[in-house]
Amino acid sequence: MQERGYSAGGRGAGERVFRRAMRHSRRVRLLRVAVPSAIVLLLGGFMLSAWLDPLRLLVRLPGVDGKFVISGTKITMQAPKLSGYTRDARWYEFTAHSAAQDMTNPNVVELQDIRAKIQTEDKNTVNLTAADGTFDRKSGVLKLGRNIVLQSTGGYEVQLSEAVIDTGSGDVVSDRPVEVRMLQGKLNANRLEVVKAGEVVRFDGGVRMDLPPEAMNADGQPAVRQ
């Protein structure tokens, strides 16, 4: 099936391409909310701080499973699992192959093979996977690296090779190529920025959107789905 592409360079052009193609789309509103909320809620500072807080190692935390291993100055939780409900009653689950903290640098948590799930407001499920990540408990900054995939049962998928998340503000920045697949088409860009806790999503640098013919109006403009 032939697809039509739209290319644009620069922040303003990238925003215009995205708005023209997806304005008023329910899936874009879902994307704006789900990208930061899935990352921040599942990998947020309050969870990771509770996980490997050295003062709480001997205390059983509700909803937390995993085995602790101490080797030298490093404390590692093997196969950690955290599950529960958000304040607005949406369930979540977080697992990893390991989560480690070096007592000589206690503010940094190292994560391997990250997997997370969260229920969205419209009862869809968002799944997040990442090969590894580091969380700075002092600054509240989470850095995810390699093979980051965010999928929703609502019909979209986001692929990144890195992401830097401020768990306090909910801002997300990726300075590496990003690909967003939706039922209405596909968008590629060299940079992604999510600000104001998901109210604004920017795509910069080499922005290209590919739309199938059925997503186009008769005049060749992207169709608008209410």
Rosetta blueprint (number, residue, H / E / L):
1 M L
2 Q L
3 E L
4 R E
5 G E
6 Y E
7 S E
8 A E
9 G L
10 G L
11 R H
12 G H
13 A H
14 G H
15 E H
16 R H
17 V H
18 F H
19 R H
20 R H
21 A H
22 M H
23 R L
24 H L
25 S L
26 R H
27 R H
28 V H
29 R H
30 L H
31 L H
32 R H
33 V H
34 A H
35 V H
36 P H
37 S H
38 A H
39 I H
40 V H
41 L H
42 L H
43 L H
44 G L
45 G H
46 F H
47 M H
48 L H
49 S H
50 A H
51 W H
52 L L
53 D L
54 P H
55 L H
56 R H
57 L L
58 L L
59 V L
60 R L
61 L L
62 P L
63 G L
64 V E
65 D E
66 G E
67 K E
68 F E
69 V E
70 I E
71 S E
72 G L
73 T L
74 K E
75 I E
76 T E
77 M E
78 Q E
79 A E
80 P E
81 K E
82 L E
83 S E
84 G E
85 Y E
86 T L
87 R L
88 D L
89 A L
90 R L
91 W E
92 Y E
93 E E
94 F E
95 T E
96 A E
97 H E
98 S E
99 A E
100 A E
101 Q E
102 D E
103 M L
104 T L
105 N L
106 P L
107 N L
108 V E
109 V E
110 E E
111 L E
112 Q E
113 D E
114 I E
115 R E
116 A E
117 K E
118 I E
119 Q E
120 T L
121 E L
122 D L
123 K L
124 N L
125 T E
126 V E
127 N E
128 L E
129 T E
130 A E
131 A E
132 D E
133 G E
134 T E
135 F E
136 D E
137 R L
138 K L
139 S L
140 G L
141 V E
142 L E
143 K E
144 L E
145 G E
146 R E
147 N E
148 I E
149 V E
150 L E
151 Q E
152 S E
153 T L
154 G L
155 G L
156 Y E
157 E E
158 V E
159 Q E
160 L E
161 S E
162 E E
163 A E
164 V E
165 I E
166 D E
167 T L
168 G L
169 S L
170 G L
171 D L
172 V E
173 V E
174 S E
175 D L
176 R L
177 P L
178 V E
179 E E
180 V E
181 R E
182 M E
183 L L
184 Q L
185 G E
186 K E
187 L E
188 N E
189 A E
190 N L
191 R E
192 L E
193 E E
194 V E
195 V E
196 K H
197 A H
198 G H
199 E L
200 V E
201 V E
202 R E
203 F E
204 D E
205 G L
206 G L
207 V E
208 R E
209 M E
210 D E
211 L E
212 P L
213 P H
214 E H
215 A H
216 M E
217 N L
218 A L
219 D L
220 G L
221 Q L
222 P E
223 A L
224 V L
225 R L
226 Q L
